[in-house]
Amino acid sequence: MAYYVYKDGLGQWRWYLLAANNRKIANSGEGYYNKQDCLHAISLVSTSGECKVHTI
């Protein structure tokens, strides 16, 4: 799996996570004005393995 960072049509930074089968399985859901903020969001998501799963 790999994260990809890109600029959207409005010039904001976004990311998505591509699985081994080349399918997008997650995305930023919002744009960031600074690339560093986008990278920080990736680091938060990538370390969230201890999150609980809730079924509603």
N, CA, C and O atoms as a Tripos MOL2 file, in Angstrom:
@<TRIPOS>MOLECULE
protein
  224   223    56     0     0
PROTEIN
NO_CHARGES

@<TRIPOS>ATOM
      1 N           0.8410   -1.1750    0.0000 N.3       1 MET1
      2 CA          0.0000    0.0000    0.0000 C.3       1 MET1
      3 C           0.8830    1.2340    0.0000 C.2       1 MET1
      4 O           2.0210    1.2110    0.4710 O.2       1 MET1
      5 N           0.3290    2.3140   -0.5420 N.am      2 ALA2
      6 CA          1.1040    3.5500   -0.5990 C.3       2 ALA2
      7 C           0.1720    4.7560   -0.5530 C.2       2 ALA2
      8 O          -0.9480    4.7090   -1.0610 O.2       2 ALA2
      9 N           0.6500    5.8350    0.0620 N.am      3 TYR3
     10 CA         -0.0570    7.1100    0.0650 C.3       3 TYR3
     11 C           0.4330    7.9370   -1.1110 C.2       3 TYR3
     12 O           1.6230    7.9330   -1.4300 O.2       3 TYR3
     13 N          -0.4740    8.6400   -1.7480 N.am      4 TYR4
     14 CA         -0.1430    9.5280   -2.8560 C.3       4 TYR4
     15 C          -0.6400   10.9230   -2.5220 C.2       4 TYR4
     16 O          -1.7710   11.0950   -2.0670 O.2       4 TYR4
     17 N           0.2020   11.9140   -2.7480 N.am      5 VAL5
     18 CA         -0.1160   13.3040   -2.4640 C.3       5 VAL5
     19 C          -0.1870   14.0520   -3.7920 C.2       5 VAL5
     20 O           0.6600   13.8670   -4.6660 O.2       5 VAL5
     21 N          -1.2020   14.8920   -3.9320 N.am      6 TYR6
     22 CA         -1.3800   15.6310   -5.1860 C.3       6 TYR6
     23 C          -2.1060   16.9460   -4.9160 C.2       6 TYR6
     24 O          -2.6800   17.1490   -3.8470 O.2       6 TYR6
     25 N          -2.0660   17.8360   -5.9140 N.am      7 LYS7
     26 CA         -2.8160   19.0840   -5.8560 C.3       7 LYS7
     27 C          -4.1070   18.9100   -6.6360 C.2       7 LYS7
     28 O          -4.1080   18.3820   -7.7480 O.2       7 LYS7
     29 N          -5.2150   19.3610   -6.0390 N.am      8 ASP8
     30 CA         -6.5040   19.2520   -6.7130 C.3       8 ASP8
     31 C          -6.7280   20.4460   -7.6470 C.2       8 ASP8
     32 O          -5.8400   21.2820   -7.8120 O.2       8 ASP8
     33 N          -7.8930   20.5220   -8.2460 N.am      9 GLY9
     34 CA         -8.2060   21.5810   -9.1950 C.3       9 GLY9
     35 C          -8.2260   22.9760   -8.6010 C.2       9 GLY9
     36 O          -8.1180   23.9640   -9.3270 O.2       9 GLY9
     37 N          -8.3640   23.0650   -7.2730 N.am     10 LEU10
     38 CA         -8.3600   24.3610   -6.5940 C.3      10 LEU10
     39 C          -6.9820   24.7280   -6.0510 C.2      10 LEU10
     40 O          -6.8170   25.7600   -5.4010 O.2      10 LEU10
     41 N          -5.9910   23.8720   -6.3230 N.am     11 GLY11
     42 CA         -4.6310   24.1420   -5.8650 C.3      11 GLY11
     43 C          -4.3700   23.7150   -4.4320 C.2      11 GLY11
     44 O          -3.3490   24.0870   -3.8540 O.2      11 GLY11
     45 N          -5.2810   22.9340   -3.8460 N.am     12 GLN12
     46 CA         -5.0660   22.4550   -2.4870 C.3      12 GLN12
     47 C          -4.4530   21.0520   -2.5130 C.2      12 GLN12
     48 O          -4.6390   20.2920   -3.4620 O.2      12 GLN12
     49 N          -3.7240   20.7350   -1.4520 N.am     13 TRP13
     50 CA         -3.0670   19.4380   -1.3390 C.3      13 TRP13
     51 C          -4.0380   18.3990   -0.7910 C.2      13 TRP13
     52 O          -4.7950   18.6760    0.1400 O.2      13 TRP13
     53 N          -4.0120   17.2020   -1.3720 N.am     14 ARG14
     54 CA         -4.8390   16.0800   -0.9330 C.3      14 ARG14
     55 C          -4.0130   14.8080   -0.9730 C.2      14 ARG14
     56 O          -2.9330   14.7760   -1.5630 O.2      14 ARG14
     57 N          -4.5250   13.7610   -0.3420 N.am     15 TRP15
     58 CA         -3.8590   12.4580   -0.3780 C.3      15 TRP15
     59 C          -4.8860   11.3600   -0.5840 C.2      15 TRP15
     60 O          -6.0780   11.5390   -0.3320 O.2      15 TRP15
     61 N          -4.3980   10.2260   -1.0470 N.am     16 TYR16
     62 CA         -5.2070    9.0130   -1.0840 C.3      16 TYR16
     63 C          -4.3110    7.8240   -0.8240 C.2      16 TYR16
     64 O          -3.0990    7.8770   -1.0360 O.2      16 TYR16
     65 N          -4.9290    6.7410   -0.3570 N.am     17 LEU17
     66 CA         -4.2050    5.5110   -0.0470 C.3      17 LEU17
     67 C          -4.5790    4.4680   -1.0890 C.2      17 LEU17
     68 O          -5.7530    4.1520   -1.2810 O.2      17 LEU17
     69 N          -3.5700    3.9440   -1.7510 N.am     18 LEU18
     70 CA         -3.7690    2.9470   -2.7920 C.3      18 LEU18
     71 C          -3.3770    1.5740   -2.2450 C.2      18 LEU18
     72 O          -2.2740    1.3900   -1.7300 O.2      18 LEU18
     73 N          -4.2990    0.6140   -2.3650 N.am     19 ALA19
     74 CA         -4.0470   -0.7470   -1.8870 C.3      19 ALA19
     75 C          -3.1800   -1.5070   -2.8850 C.2      19 ALA19
     76 O          -2.9060   -1.0250   -3.9850 O.2      19 ALA19
     77 N          -2.7620   -2.6770   -2.4910 N.am     20 ALA20
     78 CA         -1.9030   -3.5030   -3.3460 C.3      20 ALA20
     79 C          -2.5760   -3.8750   -4.6650 C.2      20 ALA20
     80 O          -1.8970   -4.1500   -5.6550 O.2      20 ALA20
     81 N          -3.9110   -3.8850   -4.6790 N.am     21 ASN21
     82 CA         -4.6350   -4.2150   -5.9080 C.3      21 ASN21
     83 C          -4.9470   -2.9720   -6.7540 C.2      21 ASN21
     84 O          -5.7960   -3.0200   -7.6440 O.2      21 ASN21
     85 N          -4.2590   -1.8660   -6.4700 N.am     22 ASN22
     86 CA         -4.3960   -0.5920   -7.1900 C.3      22 ASN22
     87 C          -5.7710    0.0610   -7.0390 C.2      22 ASN22
     88 O          -6.2190    0.7840   -7.9280 O.2      22 ASN22
     89 N          -6.4250   -0.1910   -5.9330 N.am     23 ARG23
     90 CA         -7.7050    0.4670   -5.6510 C.3      23 ARG23
     91 C          -7.5160    1.4840   -4.5410 C.2      23 ARG23
     92 O          -6.7960    1.2380   -3.5740 O.2      23 ARG23
     93 N          -8.1720    2.6350   -4.6910 N.am     24 LYS24
     94 CA         -8.1420    3.6460   -3.6440 C.3      24 LYS24
     95 C          -9.0180    3.1690   -2.4960 C.2      24 LYS24
     96 O         -10.1930    2.8520   -2.6860 O.2      24 LYS24
     97 N          -8.4350    3.1210   -1.3080 N.am     25 ILE25
     98 CA         -9.1980    2.6470   -0.1550 C.3      25 ILE25
     99 C          -9.4110    3.7380    0.8890 C.2      25 ILE25
    100 O         -10.1590    3.5310    1.8450 O.2      25 ILE25
    101 N          -8.7740    4.8910    0.7290 N.am     26 ALA26
    102 CA         -8.9740    6.0170    1.6430 C.3      26 ALA26
    103 C          -8.5180    7.2910    0.9480 C.2      26 ALA26
    104 O          -7.6950    7.2610    0.0330 O.2      26 ALA26
    105 N          -9.0780    8.4210    1.4080 N.am     27 ASN27
    106 CA         -8.6260    9.7070    0.8910 C.3      27 ASN27
    107 C          -8.7250   10.7560    1.9790 C.2      27 ASN27
    108 O          -9.3020   10.5150    3.0390 O.2      27 ASN27
    109 N          -8.1640   11.9100    1.7130 N.am     28 SER28
    110 CA         -8.0930   12.9590    2.7210 C.3      28 SER28
    111 C          -9.4560   13.5280    3.0880 C.2      28 SER28
    112 O          -9.6470   13.9700    4.2210 O.2      28 SER28
    113 N         -10.3890   13.5290    2.1800 N.am     29 GLY29
    114 CA        -11.7020   14.0770    2.4680 C.3      29 GLY29
    115 C         -11.7480   15.5930    2.5150 C.2      29 GLY29
    116 O         -12.8310   16.1790    2.5440 O.2      29 GLY29
    117 N         -10.6020   16.2300    2.5210 N.am     30 GLU30
    118 CA        -10.5140   17.6820    2.5070 C.3      30 GLU30
    119 C          -9.1930   18.1040    1.8870 C.2      30 GLU30
    120 O          -8.2510   17.3160    1.8050 O.2      30 GLU30
    121 N          -9.1350   19.3420    1.4580 N.am     31 GLY31
    122 CA         -7.8930   19.8730    0.8870 C.3      31 GLY31
    123 C          -7.1150   20.6500    1.9310 C.2      31 GLY31
    124 O          -7.6850   21.1640    2.8930 O.2      31 GLY31
    125 N          -5.8080   20.7290    1.7330 N.am     32 TYR32
    126 CA         -4.9220   21.4600    2.6400 C.3      32 TYR32
    127 C          -4.1780   22.5300    1.8410 C.2      32 TYR32
    128 O          -3.7270   22.2790    0.7230 O.2      32 TYR32
    129 N          -4.0550   23.7190    2.4230 N.am     33 TYR33
    130 CA         -3.3480   24.8000    1.7440 C.3      33 TYR33
    131 C          -1.8430   24.5680    1.7080 C.2      33 TYR33
    132 O          -1.1640   24.9960    0.7750 O.2      33 TYR33
    133 N          -1.3250   23.8880    2.7290 N.am     34 ASN34
    134 CA          0.1090   23.6300    2.8230 C.3      34 ASN34
    135 C           0.3800   22.1410    2.6680 C.2      34 ASN34
    136 O          -0.3310   21.3100    3.2330 O.2      34 ASN34
    137 N           1.4060   21.8120    1.9040 N.am     35 LYS35
    138 CA          1.7590   20.4090    1.7080 C.3      35 LYS35
    139 C           2.1330   19.7600    3.0310 C.2      35 LYS35
    140 O           1.8100   18.5950    3.2650 O.2      35 LYS35
    141 N           2.8030   20.4960    3.8890 N.am     36 GLN36
    142 CA          3.2170   19.9470    5.1800 C.3      36 GLN36
    143 C           2.0120   19.5290    6.0210 C.2      36 GLN36
    144 O           2.0680   18.5250    6.7310 O.2      36 GLN36
    145 N           0.9240   20.2960    5.9440 N.am     37 ASP37
    146 CA         -0.2920   19.9250    6.6740 C.3      37 ASP37
    147 C          -0.8700   18.6240    6.1260 C.2      37 ASP37
    148 O          -1.3580   17.7890    6.8870 O.2      37 ASP37
    149 N          -0.8150   18.4540    4.8230 N.am     38 CYS38
    150 CA         -1.2940   17.2300    4.1870 C.3      38 CYS38
    151 C          -0.4460   16.0400    4.6420 C.2      38 CYS38
    152 O          -0.9840   14.9830    4.9710 O.2      38 CYS38
    153 N           0.8510   16.2080    4.6600 N.am     39 LEU39
    154 CA          1.7430   15.1310    5.1040 C.3      39 LEU39
    155 C           1.5170   14.7980    6.5740 C.2      39 LEU39
    156 O           1.6070   13.6370    6.9730 O.2      39 LEU39
    157 N           1.2250   15.8110    7.3710 N.am     40 HIS40
    158 CA          0.9390   15.5820    8.7840 C.3      40 HIS40
    159 C          -0.3430   14.7600    8.9410 C.2      40 HIS40
    160 O          -0.4070   13.8730    9.7920 O.2      40 HIS40
    161 N          -1.3490   15.0440    8.1370 N.am     41 ALA41
    162 CA         -2.5860   14.2710    8.1800 C.3      41 ALA41
    163 C          -2.3230   12.8080    7.8430 C.2      41 ALA41
    164 O          -2.8950   11.9130    8.4650 O.2      41 ALA41
    165 N          -1.4610   12.5640    6.8630 N.am     42 ILE42
    166 CA         -1.0950   11.1900    6.5230 C.3      42 ILE42
    167 C          -0.4380   10.5090    7.7180 C.2      42 ILE42
    168 O          -0.7390    9.3540    8.0180 O.2      42 ILE42
    169 N           0.4480   11.2130    8.3920 N.am     43 SER43
    170 CA          1.1310   10.6090    9.5370 C.3      43 SER43
    171 C           0.1470   10.2850   10.6530 C.2      43 SER43
    172 O           0.3230    9.2870   11.3510 O.2      43 SER43
    173 N          -0.8810   11.1040   10.8370 N.am     44 LEU44
    174 CA         -1.8960   10.8170   11.8480 C.3      44 LEU44
    175 C          -2.6960    9.5750   11.4740 C.2      44 LEU44
    176 O          -2.9500    8.7180   12.3200 O.2      44 LEU44
    177 N          -3.0870    9.4790   10.2250 N.am     45 VAL45
    178 CA         -3.8740    8.3270    9.7770 C.3      45 VAL45
    179 C          -3.0430    7.0530    9.8130 C.2      45 VAL45
    180 O          -3.5400    6.0000   10.2130 O.2      45 VAL45
    181 N          -1.8000    7.1370    9.4050 N.am     46 SER46
    182 CA         -0.9720    5.9380    9.3140 C.3      46 SER46
    183 C          -0.6080    5.3670   10.6790 C.2      46 SER46
    184 O          -0.2090    4.2060   10.7760 O.2      46 SER46
    185 N          -0.7400    6.1570   11.7220 N.am     47 THR47
    186 CA         -0.4290    5.6650   13.0700 C.3      47 THR47
    187 C          -1.6840    5.4110   13.8870 C.2      47 THR47
    188 O          -1.5970    5.2370   15.1030 O.2      47 THR47
    189 N          -2.8410    5.3870   13.2530 N.am     48 SER48
    190 CA         -4.0960    5.2430   13.9840 C.3      48 SER48
    191 C          -4.5220    3.7850   14.1420 C.2      48 SER48
    192 O          -5.7130    3.5010   14.2640 O.2      48 SER48
    193 N          -3.5790    2.8760   14.1410 N.am     49 GLY49
    194 CA         -3.8750    1.4540   14.2470 C.3      49 GLY49
    195 C          -4.5610    1.0590   15.5440 C.2      49 GLY49
    196 O          -5.1520   -0.0180   15.6220 O.2      49 GLY49
    197 N          -4.4970    1.9030   16.5590 N.am     50 GLU50
    198 CA         -5.1210    1.5770   17.8310 C.3      50 GLU50
    199 C          -6.5350    2.0980   17.9370 C.2      50 GLU50
    200 O          -7.1280    2.0350   19.0140 O.2      50 GLU50
    201 N          -7.0900    2.6070   16.8660 N.am     51 CYS51
    202 CA         -8.4600    3.1110   16.8890 C.3      51 CYS51
    203 C          -9.4470    1.9720   17.0640 C.2      51 CYS51
    204 O          -9.2060    0.8500   16.6170 O.2      51 CYS51
    205 N         -10.5480    2.2680   17.7120 N.am     52 LYS52
    206 CA        -11.5970    1.2900   17.8870 C.3      52 LYS52
    207 C         -12.5010    1.3040   16.6540 C.2      52 LYS52
    208 O         -12.5990    2.3130   15.9550 O.2      52 LYS52
    209 N         -13.1460    0.1930   16.4030 N.am     53 VAL53
    210 CA        -14.1020    0.0820   15.3030 C.3      53 VAL53
    211 C         -15.4920    0.0350   15.9030 C.2      53 VAL53
    212 O         -15.7710   -0.7920   16.7700 O.2      53 VAL53
    213 N         -16.3600    0.9140   15.4480 N.am     54 HIS54
    214 CA        -17.7330    0.9740   15.9240 C.3      54 HIS54
    215 C         -18.6760    0.6170   14.7830 C.2      54 HIS54
    216 O         -18.5660    1.1610   13.6850 O.2      54 HIS54
    217 N         -19.5860   -0.2800   15.0430 N.am     55 THR55
    218 CA        -20.6140   -0.6190   14.0630 C.3      55 THR55
    219 C         -21.8950    0.0880   14.4870 C.2      55 THR55
    220 O         -22.3350   -0.0220   15.6310 O.2      55 THR55
    221 N         -22.4830    0.8160   13.5390 N.am     56 ILE56
    222 CA        -23.7230    1.5350   13.8640 C.3      56 ILE56
    223 C         -24.8560    1.0660   12.9810 C.2      56 ILE56
    224 O         -25.9780    1.5550   13.1060 O.2      56 ILE56
@<TRIPOS>BOND
     1     1     2 1
     2     2     3 1
     3     3     4 2
     4     3     5 am
     5     5     6 1
     6     6     7 1
     7     7     8 2
     8     7     9 am
     9     9    10 1
    10    10    11 1
    11    11    12 2
    12    11    13 am
    13    13    14 1
    14    14    15 1
    15    15    16 2
    16    15    17 am
    17    17    18 1
    18    18    19 1
    19    19    20 2
    20    19    21 am
    21    21    22 1
    22    22    23 1
    23    23    24 2
    24    23    25 am
    25    25    26 1
    26    26    27 1
    27    27    28 2
    28    27    29 am
    29    29    30 1
    30    30    31 1
    31    31    32 2
    32    31    33 am
    33    33    34 1
    34    34    35 1
    35    35    36 2
    36    35    37 am
    37    37    38 1
    38    38    39 1
    39    39    40 2
    40    39    41 am
    41    41    42 1
    42    42    43 1
    43    43    44 2
    44    43    45 am
    45    45    46 1
    46    46    47 1
    47    47    48 2
    48    47    49 am
    49    49    50 1
    50    50    51 1
    51    51    52 2
    52    51    53 am
    53    53    54 1
    54    54    55 1
    55    55    56 2
    56    55    57 am
    57    57    58 1
    58    58    59 1
    59    59    60 2
    60    59    61 am
    61    61    62 1
    62    62    63 1
    63    63    64 2
    64    63    65 am
    65    65    66 1
    66    66    67 1
    67    67    68 2
    68    67    69 am
    69    69    70 1
    70    70    71 1
    71    71    72 2
    72    71    73 am
    73    73    74 1
    74    74    75 1
    75    75    76 2
    76    75    77 am
    77    77    78 1
    78    78    79 1
    79    79    80 2
    80    79    81 am
    81    81    82 1
    82    82    83 1
    83    83    84 2
    84    83    85 am
    85    85    86 1
    86    86    87 1
    87    87    88 2
    88    87    89 am
    89    89    90 1
    90    90    91 1
    91    91    92 2
    92    91    93 am
    93    93    94 1
    94    94    95 1
    95    95    96 2
    96    95    97 am
    97    97    98 1
    98    98    99 1
    99    99   100 2
   100    99   101 am
   101   101   102 1
   102   102   103 1
   103   103   104 2
   104   103   105 am
   105   105   106 1
   106   106   107 1
   107   107   108 2
   108   107   109 am
   109   109   110 1
   110   110   111 1
   111   111   112 2
   112   111   113 am
   113   113   114 1
   114   114   115 1
   115   115   116 2
   116   115   117 am
   117   117   118 1
   118   118   119 1
   119   119   120 2
   120   119   121 am
   121   121   122 1
   122   122   123 1
   123   123   124 2
   124   123   125 am
   125   125   126 1
   126   126   127 1
   127   127   128 2
   128   127   129 am
   129   129   130 1
   130   130   131 1
   131   131   132 2
   132   131   133 am
   133   133   134 1
   134   134   135 1
   135   135   136 2
   136   135   137 am
   137   137   138 1
   138   138   139 1
   139   139   140 2
   140   139   141 am
   141   141   142 1
   142   142   143 1
   143   143   144 2
   144   143   145 am
   145   145   146 1
   146   146   147 1
   147   147   148 2
   148   147   149 am
   149   149   150 1
   150   150   151 1
   151   151   152 2
   152   151   153 am
   153   153   154 1
   154   154   155 1
   155   155   156 2
   156   155   157 am
   157   157   158 1
   158   158   159 1
   159   159   160 2
   160   159   161 am
   161   161   162 1
   162   162   163 1
   163   163   164 2
   164   163   165 am
   165   165   166 1
   166   166   167 1
   167   167   168 2
   168   167   169 am
   169   169   170 1
   170   170   171 1
   171   171   172 2
   172   171   173 am
   173   173   174 1
   174   174   175 1
   175   175   176 2
   176   175   177 am
   177   177   178 1
   178   178   179 1
   179   179   180 2
   180   179   181 am
   181   181   182 1
   182   182   183 1
   183   183   184 2
   184   183   185 am
   185   185   186 1
   186   186   187 1
   187   187   188 2
   188   187   189 am
   189   189   190 1
   190   190   191 1
   191   191   192 2
   192   191   193 am
   193   193   194 1
   194   194   195 1
   195   195   196 2
   196   195   197 am
   197   197   198 1
   198   198   199 1
   199   199   200 2
   200   199   201 am
   201   201   202 1
   202   202   203 1
   203   203   204 2
   204   203   205 am
   205   205   206 1
   206   206   207 1
   207   207   208 2
   208   207   209 am
   209   209   210 1
   210   210   211 1
   211   211   212 2
   212   211   213 am
   213   213   214 1
   214   214   215 1
   215   215   216 2
   216   215   217 am
   217   217   218 1
   218   218   219 1
   219   219   220 2
   220   219   221 am
   221   221   222 1
   222   222   223 1
   223   223   224 2
@<TRIPOS>SUBSTRUCTURE
     1 MET1         2 RESIDUE 1 A MET
     2 ALA2         6 RESIDUE 1 A ALA
     3 TYR3        10 RESIDUE 1 A TYR
     4 TYR4        14 RESIDUE 1 A TYR
     5 VAL5        18 RESIDUE 1 A VAL
     6 TYR6        22 RESIDUE 1 A TYR
     7 LYS7        26 RESIDUE 1 A LYS
     8 ASP8        30 RESIDUE 1 A ASP
     9 GLY9        34 RESIDUE 1 A GLY
    10 LEU10       38 RESIDUE 1 A LEU
    11 GLY11       42 RESIDUE 1 A GLY
    12 GLN12       46 RESIDUE 1 A GLN
    13 TRP13       50 RESIDUE 1 A TRP
    14 ARG14       54 RESIDUE 1 A ARG
    15 TRP15       58 RESIDUE 1 A TRP
    16 TYR16       62 RESIDUE 1 A TYR
    17 LEU17       66 RESIDUE 1 A LEU
    18 LEU18       70 RESIDUE 1 A LEU
    19 ALA19       74 RESIDUE 1 A ALA
    20 ALA20       78 RESIDUE 1 A ALA
    21 ASN21       82 RESIDUE 1 A ASN
    22 ASN22       86 RESIDUE 1 A ASN
    23 ARG23       90 RESIDUE 1 A ARG
    24 LYS24       94 RESIDUE 1 A LYS
    25 ILE25       98 RESIDUE 1 A ILE
    26 ALA26      102 RESIDUE 1 A ALA
    27 ASN27      106 RESIDUE 1 A ASN
    28 SER28      110 RESIDUE 1 A SER
    29 GLY29      114 RESIDUE 1 A GLY
    30 GLU30      118 RESIDUE 1 A GLU
    31 GLY31      122 RESIDUE 1 A GLY
    32 TYR32      126 RESIDUE 1 A TYR
    33 TYR33      130 RESIDUE 1 A TYR
    34 ASN34      134 RESIDUE 1 A ASN
    35 LYS35      138 RESIDUE 1 A LYS
    36 GLN36      142 RESIDUE 1 A GLN
    37 ASP37      146 RESIDUE 1 A ASP
    38 CYS38      150 RESIDUE 1 A CYS
    39 LEU39      154 RESIDUE 1 A LEU
    40 HIS40      158 RESIDUE 1 A HIS
    41 ALA41      162 RESIDUE 1 A ALA
    42 ILE42      166 RESIDUE 1 A ILE
    43 SER43      170 RESIDUE 1 A SER
    44 LEU44      174 RESIDUE 1 A LEU
    45 VAL45      178 RESIDUE 1 A VAL
    46 SER46      182 RESIDUE 1 A SER
    47 THR47      186 RESIDUE 1 A THR
    48 SER48      190 RESIDUE 1 A SER
    49 GLY49      194 RESIDUE 1 A GLY
    50 GLU50      198 RESIDUE 1 A GLU
    51 CYS51      202 RESIDUE 1 A CYS
    52 LYS52      206 RESIDUE 1 A LYS
    53 VAL53      210 RESIDUE 1 A VAL
    54 HIS54      214 RESIDUE 1 A HIS
    55 THR55      218 RESIDUE 1 A THR
    56 ILE56      222 RESIDUE 1 A ILE
